[in-house]
Amino acid sequence: MTVDIQRWAVKVEYDGTELVGWQRQKSGLSVQQVLEEAAEKLCNNQYRVSSITAGRTDSGVHALGQVAHLDFPAHLPFNAKKICDGLNHYMKPHAIAILQAAQVDLKWNARFTATQRKYRYIILNRLSRPALNTNYVWHVRKTLDVGKMYRAAQQLLGLHDFTSYRATACQANSPIRKLDRFEIYQKDDLIYFEPEARSFLHHQVRNMVGTLKMIGEGYWPEEQAYTILQAKDRRAAGITAPATGLFLTEVIYPTDPFIRQV
């Protein structure tokens, strides 16, 4: 029997340290599993609820502004506050929280309606290892040249074949992506990498950061970022930066579904 549905967009924050990533896996706990099980409890376990997300983050990757949508039976008396409060209650004690919820049209899709995705990668650049934020930075002891890394990153802007910067196991049909922005700046001993694009390939951000780190420490000249891009070969690029320093910070839509919502 077909059930009429109501679709809700949710903005999600999570610490990926103890999770296997967004997507359900055969073993380990995922954000998707925790969210969907909480949604089903909100329906008194009478309906199966599935979710679609804007970006499938990997194990250990965090999110400040992940977005997903959930389809609930239309007859249930939900509002934004009940969605937020209910999901947050049932997701305890996991480090996952709903920040906002908004009812959206059934044609709206968290993944395909999105027009931009923003990430932030953080390197702790000092001699001493981190005592407090081990799970949220990449600790690099050697001093990095931020200006050099920034200039190298600008060579990657625009529409390119990013084969050299994607995972060898990436399942995307095409390696062509358009990188719209890539800011790099330093505050005290933290270096922030902030790329922005409509979509990214698997490990693209972490592979770009790994290459830029090697440029910043003097292993390669800044022109090497573009040389690697032209090679269209993953073996030409640098290491994959650890997942710990990566955050999905924001997903952009033509119209923000969360305006004036809880």
Phi and psi in degrees as GROMACS dihedral restraints (atoms count N, CA, C in turn):
[ dihedral_restraints ]
;  ai    aj    ak    al  type     phi  dphi    fc
    3     4     5     6     1   -80.3    20    10
    4     5     6     7     1   133.1    20    10
    6     7     8     9     1  -109.0    20    10
    7     8     9    10     1   129.0    20    10
    9    10    11    12     1   -64.1    20    10
   10    11    12    13     1   143.6    20    10
   12    13    14    15     1  -124.0    20    10
   13    14    15    16     1   159.3    20    10
   15    16    17    18     1  -120.4    20    10
   16    17    18    19     1   135.5    20    10
   18    19    20    21     1  -106.0    20    10
   19    20    21    22     1   132.4    20    10
   21    22    23    24     1  -122.4    20    10
   22    23    24    25     1   131.1    20    10
   24    25    26    27     1   -91.0    20    10
   25    26    27    28     1   139.5    20    10
   27    28    29    30     1  -130.8    20    10
   28    29    30    31     1   140.0    20    10
   30    31    32    33     1   -98.9    20    10
   31    32    33    34     1   126.9    20    10
   33    34    35    36     1  -121.0    20    10
   34    35    36    37     1   137.5    20    10
   36    37    38    39     1  -115.9    20    10
   37    38    39    40     1   136.7    20    10
   39    40    41    42     1  -155.3    20    10
   40    41    42    43     1   153.5    20    10
   42    43    44    45     1   -97.5    20    10
   43    44    45    46     1   114.8    20    10
   45    46    47    48     1   -84.4    20    10
   46    47    48    49     1     4.1    20    10
   48    49    50    51     1   -55.2    20    10
   49    50    51    52     1   -47.3    20    10
   51    52    53    54     1   -98.9    20    10
   52    53    54    55     1    11.7    20    10
   54    55    56    57     1  -112.9    20    10
   55    56    57    58     1   156.0    20    10
   57    58    59    60     1   -89.3    20    10
   58    59    60    61     1    13.0    20    10
   60    61    62    63     1   111.8    20    10
   61    62    63    64     1  -171.6    20    10
   63    64    65    66     1   -70.0    20    10
   64    65    66    67     1   -50.8    20    10
   66    67    68    69     1   -76.9    20    10
   67    68    69    70     1   143.0    20    10
   69    70    71    72     1   -57.0    20    10
   70    71    72    73     1   139.4    20    10
   72    73    74    75     1  -125.7    20    10
   73    74    75    76     1   165.8    20    10
   75    76    77    78     1   -65.6    20    10
   76    77    78    79     1   -31.1    20    10
   78    79    80    81     1  -136.2    20    10
   79    80    81    82     1   149.1    20    10
   81    82    83    84     1    91.2    20    10
   82    83    84    85     1   159.6    20    10
   84    85    86    87     1   -96.9    20    10
   85    86    87    88     1   131.3    20    10
   87    88    89    90     1  -112.4    20    10
   88    89    90    91     1   161.3    20    10
   90    91    92    93     1   -61.3    20    10
   91    92    93    94     1   -43.7    20    10
   93    94    95    96     1   -58.1    20    10
   94    95    96    97     1   -44.3    20    10
   96    97    98    99     1   -63.0    20    10
   97    98    99   100     1   -46.3    20    10
   99   100   101   102     1   -62.2    20    10
  100   101   102   103     1   -44.4    20    10
  102   103   104   105     1   -65.1    20    10
  103   104   105   106     1   -47.2    20    10
  105   106   107   108     1   -67.9    20    10
  106   107   108   109     1   -37.8    20    10
  108   109   110   111     1   -66.8    20    10
  109   110   111   112     1   -36.4    20    10
  111   112   113   114     1   -66.1    20    10
  112   113   114   115     1   -40.0    20    10
  114   115   116   117     1   -64.1    20    10
  115   116   117   118     1   -38.5    20    10
  117   118   119   120     1   -68.3    20    10
  118   119   120   121     1   -35.5    20    10
  120   121   122   123     1   -66.3    20    10
  121   122   123   124     1   -33.0    20    10
  123   124   125   126     1   -65.2    20    10
  124   125   126   127     1   -23.2    20    10
  126   127   128   129     1   -99.1    20    10
  127   128   129   130     1    20.0    20    10
  129   130   131   132     1    58.6    20    10
  130   131   132   133     1    30.0    20    10
  132   133   134   135     1    57.5    20    10
  133   134   135   136     1    27.2    20    10
  135   136   137   138     1   -98.8    20    10
  136   137   138   139     1   -11.1    20    10
  138   139   140   141     1  -137.5    20    10
  139   140   141   142     1   145.3    20    10
  141   142   143   144     1   -85.9    20    10
  142   143   144   145     1   128.3    20    10
  144   145   146   147     1  -118.9    20    10
  145   146   147   148     1   125.5    20    10
  147   148   149   150     1  -110.2    20    10
  148   149   150   151     1   160.3    20    10
  150   151   152   153     1  -128.1    20    10
  151   152   153   154     1   152.2    20    10
  153   154   155   156     1  -123.3    20    10
  154   155   156   157     1   134.1    20    10
  156   157   158   159     1  -114.7    20    10
  157   158   159   160     1   159.3    20    10
  159   160   161   162     1   -73.1    20    10
  160   161   162   163     1   -29.3    20    10
  162   163   164   165     1  -155.8    20    10
  163   164   165   166     1   130.7    20    10
  165   166   167   168     1   -88.4    20    10
  166   167   168   169     1    91.6    20    10
  168   169   170   171     1   -72.2    20    10
  169   170   171   172     1   150.6    20    10
  171   172   173   174     1   -82.4    20    10
  172   173   174   175     1   171.4    20    10
  174   175   176   177     1   -55.6    20    10
  175   176   177   178     1   130.1    20    10
  177   178   179   180     1    88.0    20    10
  178   179   180   181     1   -10.5    20    10
  180   181   182   183     1   -85.7    20    10
  181   182   183   184     1   142.8    20    10
  183   184   185   186     1  -105.7    20    10
  184   185   186   187     1   169.7    20    10
  186   187   188   189     1  -143.0    20    10
  187   188   189   190     1   135.5    20    10
  189   190   191   192     1  -102.0    20    10
  190   191   192   193     1   -24.4    20    10
  192   193   194   195     1  -150.4    20    10
  193   194   195   196     1    45.6    20    10
  195   196   197   198     1   -64.8    20    10
  196   197   198   199     1   150.5    20    10
  198   199   200   201     1  -129.2    20    10
  199   200   201   202     1   138.9    20    10
  201   202   203   204     1  -141.5    20    10
  202   203   204   205     1   164.8    20    10
  204   205   206   207     1  -127.2    20    10
  205   206   207   208     1   149.8    20    10
  207   208   209   210     1  -127.8    20    10
  208   209   210   211     1   140.0    20    10
  210   211   212   213     1  -107.3    20    10
  211   212   213   214     1   117.7    20    10
  213   214   215   216     1  -110.1    20    10
  214   215   216   217     1   157.3    20    10
  216   217   218   219     1   -57.3    20    10
  217   218   219   220     1   138.1    20    10
  219   220   221   222     1   -66.2    20    10
  220   221   222   223     1   -26.2    20    10
  222   223   224   225     1   -79.9    20    10
  223   224   225   226     1   -10.6    20    10
  225   226   227   228     1   -74.3    20    10
  226   227   228   229     1   137.0    20    10
  228   229   230   231     1   -82.6    20    10
  229   230   231   232     1    70.7    20    10
  231   232   233   234     1   -95.6    20    10
  232   233   234   235     1   149.7    20    10
  234   235   236   237     1  -137.0    20    10
  235   236   237   238     1   176.4    20    10
  237   238   239   240     1   -60.2    20    10
  238   239   240   241     1   -41.3    20    10
  240   241   242   243     1   -65.6    20    10
  241   242   243   244     1   -41.0    20    10
  243   244   245   246     1   -66.6    20    10
  244   245   246   247     1   -37.6    20    10
  246   247   248   249     1   -63.4    20    10
  247   248   249   250     1   -49.6    20    10
  249   250   251   252     1   -61.5    20    10
  250   251   252   253     1   -54.6    20    10
  252   253   254   255     1   -64.0    20    10
  253   254   255   256     1   -41.6    20    10
  255   256   257   258     1   -67.5    20    10
  256   257   258   259     1   -47.4    20    10
  258   259   260   261     1   -64.0    20    10
  259   260   261   262     1   -42.9    20    10
  261   262   263   264     1   -62.4    20    10
  262   263   264   265     1   -37.0    20    10
  264   265   266   267     1   -64.1    20    10
  265   266   267   268     1   -47.1    20    10
  267   268   269   270     1   -78.6    20    10
  268   269   270   271     1   -15.1    20    10
  270   271   272   273     1   -87.5    20    10
  271   272   273   274     1    -7.1    20    10
  273   274   275   276     1   -62.3    20    10
  274   275   276   277     1   145.0    20    10
  276   277   278   279     1   -98.3    20    10
  277   278   279   280     1    17.7    20    10
  279   280   281   282     1   -69.4    20    10
  280   281   282   283     1   151.1    20    10
  282   283   284   285     1   -81.3    20    10
  283   284   285   286     1    59.0    20    10
  285   286   287   288     1  -135.7    20    10
  286   287   288   289     1   133.5    20    10
  288   289   290   291     1  -140.8    20    10
  289   290   291   292     1   141.4    20    10
  291   292   293   294     1   -87.1    20    10
  292   293   294   295     1   122.2    20    10
  294   295   296   297     1   -90.6    20    10
  295   296   297   298     1   -37.9    20    10
  297   298   299   300     1  -149.6    20    10
  298   299   300   301     1   156.5    20    10
  300   301   302   303     1  -140.3    20    10
  301   302   303   304     1   147.4    20    10
  303   304   305   306     1  -153.3    20    10
  304   305   306   307     1   135.3    20    10
  306   307   308   309     1   -75.6    20    10
  307   308   309   310     1   136.8    20    10
  309   310   311   312     1  -129.0    20    10
  310   311   312   313     1   164.3    20    10
  312   313   314   315     1   -64.5    20    10
  313   314   315   316     1   151.8    20    10
  315   316   317   318     1   -66.8    20    10
  316   317   318   319     1   -16.2    20    10
  318   319   320   321     1   -82.8    20    10
  319   320   321   322     1   -14.7    20    10
  321   322   323   324     1   -75.0    20    10
  322   323   324   325     1   136.4    20    10
  324   325   326   327     1  -134.3    20    10
  325   326   327   328     1   126.2    20    10
  327   328   329   330     1   -56.6    20    10
  328   329   330   331     1   -34.8    20    10
  330   331   332   333     1   -85.9    20    10
  331   332   333   334     1   -54.3    20    10
  333   334   335   336     1   -82.6    20    10
  334   335   336   337     1   -20.3    20    10
  336   337   338   339     1   -81.8    20    10
  337   338   339   340     1   -19.3    20    10
  339   340   341   342     1   -63.6    20    10
  340   341   342   343     1   140.8    20    10
  342   343   344   345     1  -110.3    20    10
  343   344   345   346     1   -21.2    20    10
  345   346   347   348     1  -149.3    20    10
  346   347   348   349     1   149.4    20    10
  348   349   350   351     1  -130.9    20    10
  349   350   351   352     1   137.3    20    10
  351   352   353   354     1  -119.9    20    10
  352   353   354   355     1   134.2    20    10
  354   355   356   357     1  -122.2    20    10
  355   356   357   358     1   158.6    20    10
  357   358   359   360     1  -134.4    20    10
  358   359   360   361     1   131.8    20    10
  360   361   362   363     1  -118.7    20    10
  361   362   363   364     1   137.3    20    10
  363   364   365   366     1  -121.4    20    10
  364   365   366   367     1   125.6    20    10
  366   367   368   369     1  -108.3    20    10
  367   368   369   370     1   130.2    20    10
  369   370   371   372     1   -91.9    20    10
  370   371   372   373     1   111.8    20    10
  372   373   374   375     1  -109.2    20    10
  373   374   375   376     1    86.5    20    10
  375   376   377   378     1  -158.8    20    10
  376   377   378   379     1   168.7    20    10
  378   379   380   381     1   -71.0    20    10
  379   380   381   382     1   -43.7    20    10
  381   382   383   384     1   -75.0    20    10
  382   383   384   385     1   138.9    20    10
  384   385   386   387     1   -69.6    20    10
  385   386   387   388     1   157.0    20    10
  387   388   389   390     1   -74.2    20    10
  388   389   390   391     1   138.5    20    10
  390   391   392   393     1   -99.9    20    10
  391   392   393   394     1   -28.1    20    10
  393   394   395   396     1  -109.1    20    10
  394   395   396   397     1   -33.4    20    10
  396   397   398   399     1  -118.4    20    10
  397   398   399   400     1    39.1    20    10
  399   400   401   402     1   -53.8    20    10
  400   401   402   403     1   -38.3    20    10
  402   403   404   405     1   -86.5    20    10
  403   404   405   406     1     4.1    20    10
  405   406   407   408     1  -128.0    20    10
  406   407   408   409     1     7.3    20    10
  408   409   410   411     1  -144.5    20    10
  409   410   411   412     1   164.7    20    10
  411   412   413   414     1  -105.4    20    10
  412   413   414   415     1   116.7    20    10
  414   415   416   417     1   -82.5    20    10
  415   416   417   418     1   117.1    20    10
  417   418   419   420     1  -120.9    20    10
  418   419   420   421     1   119.4    20    10
  420   421   422   423     1   -78.9    20    10
  421   422   423   424     1   -39.0    20    10
  423   424   425   426     1   -72.1    20    10
  424   425   426   427     1   135.7    20    10
  426   427   428   429     1   -62.0    20    10
  427   428   429   430     1   131.1    20    10
  429   430   431   432     1  -103.3    20    10
  430   431   432   433     1   143.0    20    10
  432   433   434   435     1   -88.9    20    10
  433   434   435   436     1   102.2    20    10
  435   436   437   438     1   -66.4    20    10
  436   437   438   439     1   -41.9    20    10
  438   439   440   441     1   -60.1    20    10
  439   440   441   442     1   -41.8    20    10
  441   442   443   444     1   -64.8    20    10
  442   443   444   445     1   -43.0    20    10
  444   445   446   447     1   -65.6    20    10
  445   446   447   448     1   -39.6    20    10
  447   448   449   450     1   -62.6    20    10
  448   449   450   451     1   -47.0    20    10
  450   451   452   453     1   -63.0    20    10
  451   452   453   454     1   -38.1    20    10
  453   454   455   456     1   -64.4    20    10
  454   455   456   457     1   -40.5    20    10
  456   457   458   459     1   -64.4    20    10
  457   458   459   460     1   -33.2    20    10
  459   460   461   462     1   -67.0    20    10
  460   461   462   463     1   -21.1    20    10
  462   463   464   465     1   -70.4    20    10
  463   464   465   466     1   -15.2    20    10
  465   466   467   468     1   -93.7    20    10
  466   467   468   469     1    -7.0    20    10
  468   469   470   471     1   -67.3    20    10
  469   470   471   472     1   149.0    20    10
  471   472   473   474     1   104.8    20    10
  472   473   474   475     1  -171.9    20    10
  474   475   476   477     1   -89.7    20    10
  475   476   477   478     1   119.1    20    10
  477   478   479   480     1  -144.8    20    10
  478   479   480   481     1   165.5    20    10
  480   481   482   483     1   -86.3    20    10
  481   482   483   484     1   111.0    20    10
  483   484   485   486     1   -98.2    20    10
  484   485   486   487     1    30.6    20    10
  486   487   488   489     1   -52.6    20    10
  487   488   489   490     1   -41.1    20    10
  489   490   491   492     1   -65.0    20    10
  490   491   492   493     1   -22.0    20    10
  492   493   494   495     1  -110.8    20    10
  493   494   495   496     1    13.1    20    10
  495   496   497   498     1  -114.4    20    10
  496   497   498   499     1   159.5    20    10
  498   499   500   501     1   -63.9    20    10
  499   500   501   502     1   145.2    20    10
  501   502   503   504     1   -63.2    20    10
  502   503   504   505     1   -25.1    20    10
  504   505   506   507     1   -93.7    20    10
  505   506   507   508     1     7.8    20    10
  507   508   509   510     1   -57.2    20    10
  508   509   510   511     1   132.7    20    10
  510   511   512   513     1  -100.9    20    10
  511   512   513   514     1     6.2    20    10
  513   514   515   516     1   -62.6    20    10
  514   515   516   517     1   142.0    20    10
  516   517   518   519     1   -65.6    20    10
  517   518   519   520     1   -30.4    20    10
  519   520   521   522     1  -134.3    20    10
  520   521   522   523     1   142.2    20    10
  522   523   524   525     1   -87.0    20    10
  523   524   525   526     1     3.1    20    10
  525   526   527   528     1   -79.7    20    10
  526   527   528   529     1   123.8    20    10
  528   529   530   531     1  -141.9    20    10
  529   530   531   532     1   156.3    20    10
  531   532   533   534     1  -113.4    20    10
  532   533   534   535     1   112.7    20    10
  534   535   536   537     1   -90.6    20    10
  535   536   537   538     1   116.2    20    10
  537   538   539   540     1   -90.3    20    10
  538   539   540   541     1   -29.8    20    10
  540   541   542   543     1  -157.3    20    10
  541   542   543   544     1   144.6    20    10
  543   544   545   546     1  -150.5    20    10
  544   545   546   547     1    94.4    20    10
  546   547   548   549     1   -92.4    20    10
  547   548   549   550     1   143.0    20    10
  549   550   551   552     1  -137.7    20    10
  550   551   552   553     1   126.4    20    10
  552   553   554   555     1  -151.8    20    10
  553   554   555   556     1   163.9    20    10
  555   556   557   558     1  -122.9    20    10
  556   557   558   559     1   138.4    20    10
  558   559   560   561     1  -130.3    20    10
  559   560   561   562     1   111.7    20    10
  561   562   563   564     1    57.1    20    10
  562   563   564   565     1  -123.0    20    10
  564   565   566   567     1  -101.3    20    10
  565   566   567   568     1    16.9    20    10
  567   568   569   570     1  -107.6    20    10
  568   569   570   571     1   131.5    20    10
  570   571   572   573     1  -112.3    20    10
  571   572   573   574     1   126.9    20    10
  573   574   575   576     1  -106.9    20    10
  574   575   576   577     1   131.4    20    10
  576   577   578   579     1  -113.9    20    10
  577   578   579   580     1   122.4    20    10
  579   580   581   582     1  -131.1    20    10
  580   581   582   583     1    88.0    20    10
  582   583   584   585     1   -87.0    20    10
  583   584   585   586     1   152.4    20    10
  585   586   587   588     1  -141.0    20    10
  586   587   588   589     1   133.0    20    10
  588   589   590   591     1  -160.2    20    10
  589   590   591   592     1   166.6    20    10
  591   592   593   594     1   -63.5    20    10
  592   593   594   595     1   -41.1    20    10
  594   595   596   597     1  -155.4    20    10
  595   596   597   598     1   159.3    20    10
  597   598   599   600     1  -125.8    20    10
  598   599   600   601     1   154.0    20    10
  600   601   602   603     1   -81.4    20    10
  601   602   603   604     1   165.6    20    10
  603   604   605   606     1   -61.1    20    10
  604   605   606   607     1   124.1    20    10
  606   607   608   609     1    67.4    20    10
  607   608   609   610     1     9.5    20    10
  609   610   611   612     1   -59.5    20    10
  610   611   612   613     1   -46.6    20    10
  612   613   614   615     1   -64.3    20    10
  613   614   615   616     1   -46.8    20    10
  615   616   617   618     1   -66.3    20    10
  616   617   618   619     1   -34.5    20    10
  618   619   620   621     1   -72.3    20    10
  619   620   621   622     1   -36.6    20    10
  621   622   623   624     1   -65.2    20    10
  622   623   624   625     1   -44.2    20    10
  624   625   626   627     1   -63.6    20    10
  625   626   627   628     1   -41.7    20    10
  627   628   629   630     1   -59.7    20    10
  628   629   630   631     1   -41.0    20    10
  630   631   632   633     1   -68.6    20    10
  631   632   633   634     1   -44.3    20    10
  633   634   635   636     1   -64.7    20    10
  634   635   636   637     1   -35.4    20    10
  636   637   638   639     1   -60.9    20    10
  637   638   639   640     1   -42.4    20    10
  639   640   641   642     1   -66.7    20    10
  640   641   642   643     1   -33.7    20    10
  642   643   644   645     1   -69.1    20    10
  643   644   645   646     1   -42.6    20    10
  645   646   647   648     1   -64.3    20    10
  646   647   648   649     1   -28.5    20    10
  648   649   650   651     1   -92.9    20    10
  649   650   651   652     1     4.4    20    10
  651   652   653   654     1    91.1    20    10
  652   653   654   655     1     7.0    20    10
  654   655   656   657     1   -69.0    20    10
  655   656   657   658     1   -36.2    20    10
  657   658   659   660     1  -129.4    20    10
  658   659   660   661     1   157.6    20    10
  660   661   662   663     1   -75.1    20    10
  661   662   663   664     1   162.0    20    10
  663   664   665   666     1   -64.2    20    10
  664   665   666   667     1   -25.5    20    10
  666   667   668   669     1   -68.6    20    10
  667   668   669   670     1   -14.9    20    10
  669   670   671   672     1   -65.1    20    10
  670   671   672   673     1   -26.2    20    10
  672   673   674   675     1   -58.9    20    10
  673   674   675   676     1   -41.9    20    10
  675   676   677   678     1   -77.7    20    10
  676   677   678   679     1   -35.7    20    10
  678   679   680   681     1   -59.0    20    10
  679   680   681   682     1   -42.8    20    10
  681   682   683   684     1   -63.9    20    10
  682   683   684   685     1   -41.6    20    10
  684   685   686   687     1   -57.2    20    10
  685   686   687   688     1   -44.9    20    10
  687   688   689   690     1   -68.9    20    10
  688   689   690   691     1   -24.6    20    10
  690   691   692   693     1   -67.0    20    10
  691   692   693   694     1   -28.7    20    10
  693   694   695   696     1    52.5    20    10
  694   695   696   697     1    44.7    20    10
  696   697   698   699     1  -147.9    20    10
  697   698   699   700     1   118.4    20    10
  699   700   701   702     1   -57.3    20    10
  700   701   702   703     1   -30.1    20    10
  702   703   704   705     1   -67.6    20    10
  703   704   705   706     1   -17.6    20    10
  705   706   707   708     1   -80.1    20    10
  706   707   708   709     1   -20.2    20    10
  708   709   710   711     1   -90.0    20    10
  709   710   711   712     1   178.8    20    10
  711   712   713   714     1   -82.7    20    10
  712   713   714   715     1  -167.8    20    10
  714   715   716   717     1   -70.9    20    10
  715   716   717   718     1   163.3    20    10
  717   718   719   720     1   -86.7    20    10
  718   719   720   721     1   119.9    20    10
  720   721   722   723     1   -63.1    20    10
  721   722   723   724     1   147.2    20    10
  723   724   725   726     1   -59.9    20    10
  724   725   726   727     1   151.7    20    10
  726   727   728   729     1   -65.5    20    10
  727   728   729   730     1   -26.8    20    10
  729   730   731   732     1   -55.8    20    10
  730   731   732   733     1   -33.6    20    10
  732   733   734   735     1   -88.2    20    10
  733   734   735   736     1     2.0    20    10
  735   736   737   738     1  -100.6    20    10
  736   737   738   739     1   134.3    20    10
  738   739   740   741     1  -131.4    20    10
  739   740   741   742     1   132.7    20    10
  741   742   743   744     1   -83.5    20    10
  742   743   744   745     1   113.3    20    10
  744   745   746   747     1   -95.8    20    10
  745   746   747   748     1   -32.7    20    10
  747   748   749   750     1  -161.4    20    10
  748   749   750   751     1   145.6    20    10
  750   751   752   753     1  -121.0    20    10
  751   752   753   754     1   129.3    20    10
  753   754   755   756     1  -104.2    20    10
  754   755   756   757     1   139.5    20    10
  756   757   758   759     1  -126.5    20    10
  757   758   759   760     1   155.9    20    10
  759   760   761   762     1   -52.8    20    10
  760   761   762   763     1   -39.7    20    10
  762   763   764   765     1  -128.2    20    10
  763   764   765   766     1   124.3    20    10
  765   766   767   768     1   -67.5    20    10
  766   767   768   769     1   114.6    20    10
  768   769   770   771     1   -68.8    20    10
  769   770   771   772     1   -16.1    20    10
  771   772   773   774     1   -96.0    20    10
  772   773   774   775     1     0.2    20    10
  774   775   776   777     1   -62.1    20    10
  775   776   777   778     1   130.2    20    10
  777   778   779   780     1    62.8    20    10
  778   779   780   781     1    20.4    20    10
  780   781   782   783     1  -109.7    20    10
  781   782   783   784     1   169.6    20    10
